[in-house]
Structure formats: C-alpha cells, structure tokens
C-alpha cells in the first residue's frame, strides 16, 4: 500500500470513527430517554406508552446508522470487526426488544434493555478508546 493510499484510508477512518461516535452517543442518549419513559409507564402514565413506542422507532433508526458507521469503518481501516458485530447485535436485539415489548412480556423486555445498553456503551467506549496509543507507565 502506498503512502497516499494509507493517508486516504486514515482520513476516511477518521471521518467514519466520528460518525460512529456520534451515532453511538445518540443511541446511548435515546436509551436514557427510553428508560425515562419506561419509568413513567411503570408509574401509570398512559401517555408515556406512545412516547416510548415512538422512541423505539428512533432507536431502530439510530442503531441502524450506528451499524452502518461501524461496518464502513471496519471496511475502510480493516480494524477490529467487534464494533460491527456488537452494533449488529444491538440493532437486531432492538427489533426483538420492540416485538417482545408490544406483546407485554416485560420479564424479557427489561433484561433486553440492559443488554442493549451494555452493547451500545461498549461500542461508544470503543469508538473513543480504540486506536489510541497505549500509555506506558515508567
């Protein structure tokens, strides 16, 4: 690979890493919002049910964008595949989560919400920490 190709790959990777960071942050914020609306539902707010459902659609879109950003980043820099795999799991689990929530099976819906949160936070942390030079203590 020439120096020009390497520089192009680095530049593309930088923009795609930013896209992954942005989408992961937005997913994490949406999950916080979903948690807040879920709490309102448990407190008896009927209006929160439709807001929570709308938030689920927003999460599906954001997690799809996170998956696309992770896949494009992997393709551009040929780094770790794990952010793409975890992003794919988050996207698919989000769809399963919504289906189960619509059926009222909260005994599965709530633990899946925790798994979605862990997966999203993992991708978010990776997007900021991967590729940084290791710090060596003296």
HUKAWO-V804644 format. One record per pair of residues at least 12 apart in sequence whose ideal C-beta (glycine too) atoms are under 8 Angstrom apart, sorted by the first residue. I is the first residue (numbers start at 1). J is the second residue. D is the distance in Angstrom with one decimal. If there is no record, write none. Layout:
BEGIN
((I/J/D) (I/J/D))
END
This chain:
BEGIN
((9/76/6.1) (9/77/6.0) (10/77/7.8) (12/76/4.4) (12/77/7.6) (13/73/6.3) (13/76/5.1) (13/77/4.1) (13/79/7.7) (16/69/6.1) (16/72/5.2) (16/73/4.0) (16/76/5.5) (16/77/7.8) (17/73/5.9) (17/127/6.1) (17/131/7.4) (19/69/4.2) (19/72/7.6) (19/73/7.6) (20/66/6.7) (20/69/4.2) (20/70/5.6) (20/73/5.5) (20/83/6.9) (20/123/7.2) (20/127/4.6) (21/124/7.3) (21/127/4.5) (21/128/6.5) (22/69/8.0) (23/62/6.1) (23/65/4.6) (23/66/3.9) (23/69/5.1) (24/66/5.6) (24/120/6.3) (24/123/4.9) (24/124/3.9) (24/127/5.5) (25/124/6.4) (26/62/5.0) (26/65/8.0) (27/59/6.7) (27/62/4.8) (27/63/5.6) (27/66/5.4) (27/90/7.3) (27/120/4.7) (27/123/7.9) (27/124/7.6) (28/117/7.8) (28/120/5.3) (28/121/6.3) (28/124/5.6) (30/55/6.4) (30/58/5.6) (30/59/4.8) (30/62/5.6) (31/59/7.0) (31/113/7.5) (31/116/6.3) (31/117/5.3) (31/120/6.0) (33/55/5.6) (34/52/6.5) (34/55/5.0) (34/56/7.0) (34/59/6.5) (34/113/7.2) (35/113/7.2) (37/51/5.1) (37/52/4.0) (37/55/5.9) (38/52/6.2) (38/113/7.3) (40/52/7.9) (56/94/7.6) (56/97/7.6) (56/98/4.8) (56/101/7.2) (59/94/5.7) (59/116/8.0) (60/91/7.5) (60/94/5.7) (60/95/6.7) (60/98/7.2) (63/87/7.2) (63/90/5.2) (63/91/4.5) (63/94/5.1) (63/120/7.6) (64/91/5.8) (66/87/5.1) (66/90/7.0) (66/91/7.5) (66/120/7.7) (66/123/6.5) (67/84/7.1) (67/87/4.2) (67/88/5.6) (67/90/7.5) (67/91/4.9) (69/87/7.9) (70/83/4.4) (70/84/4.4) (70/86/7.8) (70/87/4.2) (70/123/6.7) (71/84/4.9) (71/87/7.6) (79/130/7.0) (79/131/7.3) (80/126/7.7) (80/130/6.6) (82/126/7.2) (83/123/5.3) (83/126/5.2) (83/127/7.0) (83/130/7.7) (86/119/5.1) (86/122/5.6) (86/123/5.4) (86/126/8.0) (87/119/7.8) (87/123/5.5) (89/119/5.8) (90/116/5.8) (90/119/4.2) (90/120/5.7) (90/123/7.1) (93/112/5.9) (93/115/6.0) (93/116/5.7) (93/119/7.2) (94/116/6.0) (96/112/6.7) (97/109/6.3) (97/112/4.4) (97/113/6.6) (97/116/6.3) (100/112/6.7))
END
